[in-house]
Amino acid sequence: MTVNRPVVVAVSGVKNAGKTTLIQALLPQLTEAGLTVAVIKHDGHQFDPDPPGTDTGRFMAAGAAGTAIFDGEKFKIVKKQPVAADMLISQFPEADLILLEGFKHTAWPKVEVVRGAVSQAPISDPATLLALVTDLELHLPGIPTLPLGNPKAAAGLLLDYIQKERKRHA
């Protein structure tokens, strides 16, 4: 289904709002619709891409600027260098859709998760919102509100958005 470039949408919200859970639930819906989907997660802290004790972890600890590990079906490259979302997005030209996890204060179009147990209102710029996914009675003018726990509704919204974006860029 890939045309030219992937459509990029952020799944945003405060910490523990349910971003990962929503993305995980969306993936089967979107892949069953025939899409190739990649996910890029922003970590606001440092993460360890190569656990201590693994060969690649030992190489990095010994001073390697980067490592790669692969088998016949997948690979992972770890490099110590500054990185921006655009560079990571360019690594997935085969994708129809790239979901960014986080990125709440960026200009990317967003689906924001607002779960009552951790937040009461959206935090993203309303101009960037495609929809709110929430368990609260929230309504913003012109922004669809979708029920938390219904990934089919969110997937449908994303499929419609992808079609509109493809027509716009055709």
mmCIF file of the C-alpha atoms, coordinates in Angstrom:
data_MODEL
# 
_entry.id   MODEL 
# 
loop_
_atom_site.group_PDB 
_atom_site.id 
_atom_site.type_symbol 
_atom_site.label_atom_id 
_atom_site.label_alt_id 
_atom_site.label_comp_id 
_atom_site.label_asym_id 
_atom_site.label_entity_id 
_atom_site.label_seq_id 
_atom_site.pdbx_PDB_ins_code 
_atom_site.Cartn_x 
_atom_site.Cartn_y 
_atom_site.Cartn_z 
_atom_site.occupancy 
_atom_site.B_iso_or_equiv 
_atom_site.pdbx_formal_charge 
_atom_site.auth_seq_id 
_atom_site.auth_comp_id 
_atom_site.auth_asym_id 
_atom_site.auth_atom_id 
_atom_site.pdbx_PDB_model_num 
ATOM 1   C CA . MET A 1 1   ? 0.000   0.000   0.000  1.00 0.00 ? 1   MET A CA 1 
ATOM 2   C CA . THR A 1 2   ? 3.047   2.270   0.205  1.00 0.00 ? 2   THR A CA 1 
ATOM 3   C CA . VAL A 1 3   ? 2.867   5.236   -2.154 1.00 0.00 ? 3   VAL A CA 1 
ATOM 4   C CA . ASN A 1 4   ? 5.606   7.828   -1.678 1.00 0.00 ? 4   ASN A CA 1 
ATOM 5   C CA . ARG A 1 5   ? 6.384   8.688   1.875  1.00 0.00 ? 5   ARG A CA 1 
ATOM 6   C CA . PRO A 1 6   ? 5.001   7.449   5.148  1.00 0.00 ? 6   PRO A CA 1 
ATOM 7   C CA . VAL A 1 7   ? 2.264   9.315   6.953  1.00 0.00 ? 7   VAL A CA 1 
ATOM 8   C CA . VAL A 1 8   ? 3.490   10.286  10.420 1.00 0.00 ? 8   VAL A CA 1 
ATOM 9   C CA . VAL A 1 9   ? 1.207   10.579  13.457 1.00 0.00 ? 9   VAL A CA 1 
ATOM 10  C CA . ALA A 1 10  ? 2.202   11.006  17.093 1.00 0.00 ? 10  ALA A CA 1 
ATOM 11  C CA . VAL A 1 11  ? 0.406   9.172   19.884 1.00 0.00 ? 11  VAL A CA 1 
ATOM 12  C CA . SER A 1 12  ? 0.822   11.609  22.751 1.00 0.00 ? 12  SER A CA 1 
ATOM 13  C CA . GLY A 1 13  ? -0.217  12.107  26.351 1.00 0.00 ? 13  GLY A CA 1 
ATOM 14  C CA . VAL A 1 14  ? 1.243   12.447  29.803 1.00 0.00 ? 14  VAL A CA 1 
ATOM 15  C CA . LYS A 1 15  ? 3.340   9.705   31.368 1.00 0.00 ? 15  LYS A CA 1 
ATOM 16  C CA . ASN A 1 16  ? 1.296   6.530   32.003 1.00 0.00 ? 16  ASN A CA 1 
ATOM 17  C CA . ALA A 1 17  ? -1.683  7.810   29.996 1.00 0.00 ? 17  ALA A CA 1 
ATOM 18  C CA . GLY A 1 18  ? -1.751  4.624   27.909 1.00 0.00 ? 18  GLY A CA 1 
ATOM 19  C CA . LYS A 1 19  ? 0.227   5.562   24.776 1.00 0.00 ? 19  LYS A CA 1 
ATOM 20  C CA . THR A 1 20  ? 2.037   2.223   24.533 1.00 0.00 ? 20  THR A CA 1 
ATOM 21  C CA . THR A 1 21  ? -1.167  0.303   25.226 1.00 0.00 ? 21  THR A CA 1 
ATOM 22  C CA . LEU A 1 22  ? -3.004  2.188   22.482 1.00 0.00 ? 22  LEU A CA 1 
ATOM 23  C CA . ILE A 1 23  ? -0.214  1.689   19.947 1.00 0.00 ? 23  ILE A CA 1 
ATOM 24  C CA . GLN A 1 24  ? -0.004  -2.005  20.785 1.00 0.00 ? 24  GLN A CA 1 
ATOM 25  C CA . ALA A 1 25  ? -3.772  -2.334  20.270 1.00 0.00 ? 25  ALA A CA 1 
ATOM 26  C CA . LEU A 1 26  ? -3.692  -0.297  17.035 1.00 0.00 ? 26  LEU A CA 1 
ATOM 27  C CA . LEU A 1 27  ? -0.958  -2.331  15.350 1.00 0.00 ? 27  LEU A CA 1 
ATOM 28  C CA . PRO A 1 28  ? -3.042  -5.481  14.629 1.00 0.00 ? 28  PRO A CA 1 
ATOM 29  C CA . GLN A 1 29  ? -5.947  -3.328  13.388 1.00 0.00 ? 29  GLN A CA 1 
ATOM 30  C CA . LEU A 1 30  ? -3.701  -1.355  11.036 1.00 0.00 ? 30  LEU A CA 1 
ATOM 31  C CA . THR A 1 31  ? -1.715  -4.316  9.745  1.00 0.00 ? 31  THR A CA 1 
ATOM 32  C CA . GLU A 1 32  ? -4.947  -6.253  9.097  1.00 0.00 ? 32  GLU A CA 1 
ATOM 33  C CA . ALA A 1 33  ? -6.003  -3.279  6.955  1.00 0.00 ? 33  ALA A CA 1 
ATOM 34  C CA . GLY A 1 34  ? -2.888  -3.873  4.849  1.00 0.00 ? 34  GLY A CA 1 
ATOM 35  C CA . LEU A 1 35  ? -0.623  -1.173  6.237  1.00 0.00 ? 35  LEU A CA 1 
ATOM 36  C CA . THR A 1 36  ? 3.056   -1.456  6.995  1.00 0.00 ? 36  THR A CA 1 
ATOM 37  C CA . VAL A 1 37  ? 3.503   0.390   10.294 1.00 0.00 ? 37  VAL A CA 1 
ATOM 38  C CA . ALA A 1 38  ? 6.683   1.426   12.107 1.00 0.00 ? 38  ALA A CA 1 
ATOM 39  C CA . VAL A 1 39  ? 6.860   2.863   15.616 1.00 0.00 ? 39  VAL A CA 1 
ATOM 40  C CA . ILE A 1 40  ? 9.408   5.341   16.951 1.00 0.00 ? 40  ILE A CA 1 
ATOM 41  C CA . LYS A 1 41  ? 9.449   5.849   20.707 1.00 0.00 ? 41  LYS A CA 1 
ATOM 42  C CA . HIS A 1 42  ? 11.025  8.845   22.373 1.00 0.00 ? 42  HIS A CA 1 
ATOM 43  C CA . ASP A 1 43  ? 12.608  8.149   25.744 1.00 0.00 ? 43  ASP A CA 1 
ATOM 44  C CA . GLY A 1 44  ? 12.957  11.279  27.859 1.00 0.00 ? 44  GLY A CA 1 
ATOM 45  C CA . HIS A 1 45  ? 15.685  9.559   29.844 1.00 0.00 ? 45  HIS A CA 1 
ATOM 46  C CA . GLN A 1 46  ? 18.714  7.570   28.808 1.00 0.00 ? 46  GLN A CA 1 
ATOM 47  C CA . PHE A 1 47  ? 18.060  3.967   27.902 1.00 0.00 ? 47  PHE A CA 1 
ATOM 48  C CA . ASP A 1 48  ? 20.431  1.031   27.564 1.00 0.00 ? 48  ASP A CA 1 
ATOM 49  C CA . PRO A 1 49  ? 20.091  -0.321  24.015 1.00 0.00 ? 49  PRO A CA 1 
ATOM 50  C CA . ASP A 1 50  ? 22.533  -3.139  24.681 1.00 0.00 ? 50  ASP A CA 1 
ATOM 51  C CA . PRO A 1 51  ? 22.137  -4.753  28.104 1.00 0.00 ? 51  PRO A CA 1 
ATOM 52  C CA . PRO A 1 52  ? 25.337  -5.287  30.075 1.00 0.00 ? 52  PRO A CA 1 
ATOM 53  C CA . GLY A 1 53  ? 26.800  -8.724  29.539 1.00 0.00 ? 53  GLY A CA 1 
ATOM 54  C CA . THR A 1 54  ? 25.673  -9.064  25.912 1.00 0.00 ? 54  THR A CA 1 
ATOM 55  C CA . ASP A 1 55  ? 28.394  -9.024  23.285 1.00 0.00 ? 55  ASP A CA 1 
ATOM 56  C CA . THR A 1 56  ? 27.189  -5.742  21.794 1.00 0.00 ? 56  THR A CA 1 
ATOM 57  C CA . GLY A 1 57  ? 26.841  -4.243  25.286 1.00 0.00 ? 57  GLY A CA 1 
ATOM 58  C CA . ARG A 1 58  ? 30.397  -5.245  26.053 1.00 0.00 ? 58  ARG A CA 1 
ATOM 59  C CA . PHE A 1 59  ? 31.598  -3.647  22.787 1.00 0.00 ? 59  PHE A CA 1 
ATOM 60  C CA . MET A 1 60  ? 29.848  -0.363  23.636 1.00 0.00 ? 60  MET A CA 1 
ATOM 61  C CA . ALA A 1 61  ? 31.211  -0.412  27.202 1.00 0.00 ? 61  ALA A CA 1 
ATOM 62  C CA . ALA A 1 62  ? 34.702  -0.932  25.785 1.00 0.00 ? 62  ALA A CA 1 
ATOM 63  C CA . GLY A 1 63  ? 34.402  2.222   23.682 1.00 0.00 ? 63  GLY A CA 1 
ATOM 64  C CA . ALA A 1 64  ? 32.807  1.280   20.361 1.00 0.00 ? 64  ALA A CA 1 
ATOM 65  C CA . ALA A 1 65  ? 31.088  4.233   18.647 1.00 0.00 ? 65  ALA A CA 1 
ATOM 66  C CA . GLY A 1 66  ? 28.447  1.830   17.423 1.00 0.00 ? 66  GLY A CA 1 
ATOM 67  C CA . THR A 1 67  ? 27.451  -1.803  17.085 1.00 0.00 ? 67  THR A CA 1 
ATOM 68  C CA . ALA A 1 68  ? 25.212  -3.878  14.883 1.00 0.00 ? 68  ALA A CA 1 
ATOM 69  C CA . ILE A 1 69  ? 23.610  -7.242  15.446 1.00 0.00 ? 69  ILE A CA 1 
ATOM 70  C CA . PHE A 1 70  ? 21.559  -9.186  12.924 1.00 0.00 ? 70  PHE A CA 1 
ATOM 71  C CA . ASP A 1 71  ? 20.122  -12.516 11.928 1.00 0.00 ? 71  ASP A CA 1 
ATOM 72  C CA . GLY A 1 72  ? 18.359  -13.520 8.723  1.00 0.00 ? 72  GLY A CA 1 
ATOM 73  C CA . GLU A 1 73  ? 15.185  -11.532 9.472  1.00 0.00 ? 73  GLU A CA 1 
ATOM 74  C CA . LYS A 1 74  ? 16.046  -8.453  11.522 1.00 0.00 ? 74  LYS A CA 1 
ATOM 75  C CA . PHE A 1 75  ? 18.853  -6.200  12.659 1.00 0.00 ? 75  PHE A CA 1 
ATOM 76  C CA . LYS A 1 76  ? 19.642  -3.536  15.227 1.00 0.00 ? 76  LYS A CA 1 
ATOM 77  C CA . ILE A 1 77  ? 22.185  -0.761  14.861 1.00 0.00 ? 77  ILE A CA 1 
ATOM 78  C CA . VAL A 1 78  ? 23.239  1.274   17.884 1.00 0.00 ? 78  VAL A CA 1 
ATOM 79  C CA . LYS A 1 79  ? 25.247  4.451   17.358 1.00 0.00 ? 79  LYS A CA 1 
ATOM 80  C CA . LYS A 1 80  ? 26.372  7.102   19.804 1.00 0.00 ? 80  LYS A CA 1 
ATOM 81  C CA . GLN A 1 81  ? 25.425  10.320  18.045 1.00 0.00 ? 81  GLN A CA 1 
ATOM 82  C CA . PRO A 1 82  ? 22.834  13.084  18.249 1.00 0.00 ? 82  PRO A CA 1 
ATOM 83  C CA . VAL A 1 83  ? 19.550  12.047  16.678 1.00 0.00 ? 83  VAL A CA 1 
ATOM 84  C CA . ALA A 1 84  ? 16.338  13.746  15.575 1.00 0.00 ? 84  ALA A CA 1 
ATOM 85  C CA . ALA A 1 85  ? 12.957  12.280  14.710 1.00 0.00 ? 85  ALA A CA 1 
ATOM 86  C CA . ASP A 1 86  ? 13.324  13.143  11.008 1.00 0.00 ? 86  ASP A CA 1 
ATOM 87  C CA . MET A 1 87  ? 16.447  10.993  10.739 1.00 0.00 ? 87  MET A CA 1 
ATOM 88  C CA . LEU A 1 88  ? 14.668  8.055   12.364 1.00 0.00 ? 88  LEU A CA 1 
ATOM 89  C CA . ILE A 1 89  ? 11.591  8.541   10.175 1.00 0.00 ? 89  ILE A CA 1 
ATOM 90  C CA . SER A 1 90  ? 13.825  8.315   7.095  1.00 0.00 ? 90  SER A CA 1 
ATOM 91  C CA . GLN A 1 91  ? 14.886  4.829   8.214  1.00 0.00 ? 91  GLN A CA 1 
ATOM 92  C CA . PHE A 1 92  ? 11.394  3.467   7.411  1.00 0.00 ? 92  PHE A CA 1 
ATOM 93  C CA . PRO A 1 93  ? 10.704  4.328   3.739  1.00 0.00 ? 93  PRO A CA 1 
ATOM 94  C CA . GLU A 1 94  ? 8.731   1.088   3.370  1.00 0.00 ? 94  GLU A CA 1 
ATOM 95  C CA . ALA A 1 95  ? 6.177   2.154   5.988  1.00 0.00 ? 95  ALA A CA 1 
ATOM 96  C CA . ASP A 1 96  ? 2.723   3.428   5.132  1.00 0.00 ? 96  ASP A CA 1 
ATOM 97  C CA . LEU A 1 97  ? 2.389   4.873   8.630  1.00 0.00 ? 97  LEU A CA 1 
ATOM 98  C CA . ILE A 1 98  ? 4.899   5.797   11.299 1.00 0.00 ? 98  ILE A CA 1 
ATOM 99  C CA . LEU A 1 99  ? 3.531   6.163   14.807 1.00 0.00 ? 99  LEU A CA 1 
ATOM 100 C CA . LEU A 1 100 ? 5.621   8.358   17.072 1.00 0.00 ? 100 LEU A CA 1 
ATOM 101 C CA . GLU A 1 101 ? 5.160   7.605   20.759 1.00 0.00 ? 101 GLU A CA 1 
ATOM 102 C CA . GLY A 1 102 ? 5.356   10.810  22.764 1.00 0.00 ? 102 GLY A CA 1 
ATOM 103 C CA . PHE A 1 103 ? 6.244   14.023  20.893 1.00 0.00 ? 103 PHE A CA 1 
ATOM 104 C CA . LYS A 1 104 ? 3.456   15.933  22.687 1.00 0.00 ? 104 LYS A CA 1 
ATOM 105 C CA . HIS A 1 105 ? 5.001   19.367  22.154 1.00 0.00 ? 105 HIS A CA 1 
ATOM 106 C CA . THR A 1 106 ? 5.783   18.982  18.444 1.00 0.00 ? 106 THR A CA 1 
ATOM 107 C CA . ALA A 1 107 ? 3.930   20.024  15.302 1.00 0.00 ? 107 ALA A CA 1 
ATOM 108 C CA . TRP A 1 108 ? 3.266   16.412  14.246 1.00 0.00 ? 108 TRP A CA 1 
ATOM 109 C CA . PRO A 1 109 ? -0.431  15.543  13.932 1.00 0.00 ? 109 PRO A CA 1 
ATOM 110 C CA . LYS A 1 110 ? -1.514  13.725  17.069 1.00 0.00 ? 110 LYS A CA 1 
ATOM 111 C CA . VAL A 1 111 ? -3.889  11.342  18.688 1.00 0.00 ? 111 VAL A CA 1 
ATOM 112 C CA . GLU A 1 112 ? -3.710  12.254  22.360 1.00 0.00 ? 112 GLU A CA 1 
ATOM 113 C CA . VAL A 1 113 ? -4.539  9.767   25.108 1.00 0.00 ? 113 VAL A CA 1 
ATOM 114 C CA . VAL A 1 114 ? -6.159  11.361  28.154 1.00 0.00 ? 114 VAL A CA 1 
ATOM 115 C CA . ARG A 1 115 ? -6.812  8.753   30.842 1.00 0.00 ? 115 ARG A CA 1 
ATOM 116 C CA . GLY A 1 116 ? -8.680  10.029  33.887 1.00 0.00 ? 116 GLY A CA 1 
ATOM 117 C CA . ALA A 1 117 ? -6.464  8.163   36.337 1.00 0.00 ? 117 ALA A CA 1 
ATOM 118 C CA . VAL A 1 118 ? -3.451  10.303  35.354 1.00 0.00 ? 118 VAL A CA 1 
ATOM 119 C CA . SER A 1 119 ? -4.735  13.439  33.618 1.00 0.00 ? 119 SER A CA 1 
ATOM 120 C CA . GLN A 1 120 ? -7.876  15.485  33.220 1.00 0.00 ? 120 GLN A CA 1 
ATOM 121 C CA . ALA A 1 121 ? -7.232  17.488  30.061 1.00 0.00 ? 121 ALA A CA 1 
ATOM 122 C CA . PRO A 1 122 ? -5.214  17.328  26.845 1.00 0.00 ? 122 PRO A CA 1 
ATOM 123 C CA . ILE A 1 123 ? -1.777  18.920  26.903 1.00 0.00 ? 123 ILE A CA 1 
ATOM 124 C CA . SER A 1 124 ? -1.063  19.111  23.162 1.00 0.00 ? 124 SER A CA 1 
ATOM 125 C CA . ASP A 1 125 ? -1.656  22.170  21.026 1.00 0.00 ? 125 ASP A CA 1 
ATOM 126 C CA . PRO A 1 126 ? -5.254  21.719  19.789 1.00 0.00 ? 126 PRO A CA 1 
ATOM 127 C CA . ALA A 1 127 ? -4.126  22.741  16.284 1.00 0.00 ? 127 ALA A CA 1 
ATOM 128 C CA . THR A 1 128 ? -2.120  19.486  16.096 1.00 0.00 ? 128 THR A CA 1 
ATOM 129 C CA . LEU A 1 129 ? -4.848  17.156  17.392 1.00 0.00 ? 129 LEU A CA 1 
ATOM 130 C CA . LEU A 1 130 ? -6.515  14.625  15.092 1.00 0.00 ? 130 LEU A CA 1 
ATOM 131 C CA . ALA A 1 131 ? -8.463  13.105  18.005 1.00 0.00 ? 131 ALA A CA 1 
ATOM 132 C CA . LEU A 1 132 ? -8.644  12.574  21.736 1.00 0.00 ? 132 LEU A CA 1 
ATOM 133 C CA . VAL A 1 133 ? -8.778  9.010   23.036 1.00 0.00 ? 133 VAL A CA 1 
ATOM 134 C CA . THR A 1 134 ? -10.152 9.158   26.548 1.00 0.00 ? 134 THR A CA 1 
ATOM 135 C CA . ASP A 1 135 ? -12.273 7.684   29.306 1.00 0.00 ? 135 ASP A CA 1 
ATOM 136 C CA . LEU A 1 136 ? -13.443 11.189  30.273 1.00 0.00 ? 136 LEU A CA 1 
ATOM 137 C CA . GLU A 1 137 ? -16.215 13.431  28.948 1.00 0.00 ? 137 GLU A CA 1 
ATOM 138 C CA . LEU A 1 138 ? -13.859 15.709  27.030 1.00 0.00 ? 138 LEU A CA 1 
ATOM 139 C CA . HIS A 1 139 ? -14.853 17.679  23.975 1.00 0.00 ? 139 HIS A CA 1 
ATOM 140 C CA . LEU A 1 140 ? -12.805 20.152  21.987 1.00 0.00 ? 140 LEU A CA 1 
ATOM 141 C CA . PRO A 1 141 ? -14.382 22.001  19.049 1.00 0.00 ? 141 PRO A CA 1 
ATOM 142 C CA . GLY A 1 142 ? -13.696 20.167  15.789 1.00 0.00 ? 142 GLY A CA 1 
ATOM 143 C CA . ILE A 1 143 ? -11.699 17.367  17.473 1.00 0.00 ? 143 ILE A CA 1 
ATOM 144 C CA . PRO A 1 144 ? -13.235 13.880  17.566 1.00 0.00 ? 144 PRO A CA 1 
ATOM 145 C CA . THR A 1 145 ? -13.359 12.213  20.981 1.00 0.00 ? 145 THR A CA 1 
ATOM 146 C CA . LEU A 1 146 ? -12.887 8.450   20.836 1.00 0.00 ? 146 LEU A CA 1 
ATOM 147 C CA . PRO A 1 147 ? -13.406 5.970   23.679 1.00 0.00 ? 147 PRO A CA 1 
ATOM 148 C CA . LEU A 1 148 ? -10.360 4.624   25.458 1.00 0.00 ? 148 LEU A CA 1 
ATOM 149 C CA . GLY A 1 149 ? -10.370 0.852   25.035 1.00 0.00 ? 149 GLY A CA 1 
ATOM 150 C CA . ASN A 1 150 ? -11.774 0.922   21.488 1.00 0.00 ? 150 ASN A CA 1 
ATOM 151 C CA . PRO A 1 151 ? -8.732  0.703   19.231 1.00 0.00 ? 151 PRO A CA 1 
ATOM 152 C CA . LYS A 1 152 ? -10.975 -0.073  16.256 1.00 0.00 ? 152 LYS A CA 1 
ATOM 153 C CA . ALA A 1 153 ? -12.365 3.482   16.387 1.00 0.00 ? 153 ALA A CA 1 
ATOM 154 C CA . ALA A 1 154 ? -8.867  4.992   16.584 1.00 0.00 ? 154 ALA A CA 1 
ATOM 155 C CA . ALA A 1 155 ? -7.637  2.733   13.765 1.00 0.00 ? 155 ALA A CA 1 
ATOM 156 C CA . GLY A 1 156 ? -10.578 3.830   11.604 1.00 0.00 ? 156 GLY A CA 1 
ATOM 157 C CA . LEU A 1 157 ? -9.722  7.467   12.232 1.00 0.00 ? 157 LEU A CA 1 
ATOM 158 C CA . LEU A 1 158 ? -6.092  6.830   11.268 1.00 0.00 ? 158 LEU A CA 1 
ATOM 159 C CA . LEU A 1 159 ? -7.074  4.940   8.113  1.00 0.00 ? 159 LEU A CA 1 
ATOM 160 C CA . ASP A 1 160 ? -9.287  7.863   7.061  1.00 0.00 ? 160 ASP A CA 1 
ATOM 161 C CA . TYR A 1 161 ? -6.481  10.320  7.818  1.00 0.00 ? 161 TYR A CA 1 
ATOM 162 C CA . ILE A 1 162 ? -3.986  8.321   5.753  1.00 0.00 ? 162 ILE A CA 1 
ATOM 163 C CA . GLN A 1 163 ? -6.369  8.319   2.777  1.00 0.00 ? 163 GLN A CA 1 
ATOM 164 C CA . LYS A 1 164 ? -6.836  12.096  3.022  1.00 0.00 ? 164 LYS A CA 1 
ATOM 165 C CA . GLU A 1 165 ? -3.083  12.658  3.279  1.00 0.00 ? 165 GLU A CA 1 
ATOM 166 C CA . ARG A 1 166 ? -2.398  10.465  0.248  1.00 0.00 ? 166 ARG A CA 1 
ATOM 167 C CA . LYS A 1 167 ? -4.974  12.334  -1.835 1.00 0.00 ? 167 LYS A CA 1 
ATOM 168 C CA . ARG A 1 168 ? -3.506  15.644  -0.680 1.00 0.00 ? 168 ARG A CA 1 
ATOM 169 C CA . HIS A 1 169 ? 0.013   14.592  -1.744 1.00 0.00 ? 169 HIS A CA 1 
ATOM 170 C CA . ALA A 1 170 ? -0.978  12.782  -4.962 1.00 0.00 ? 170 ALA A CA 1 
# 
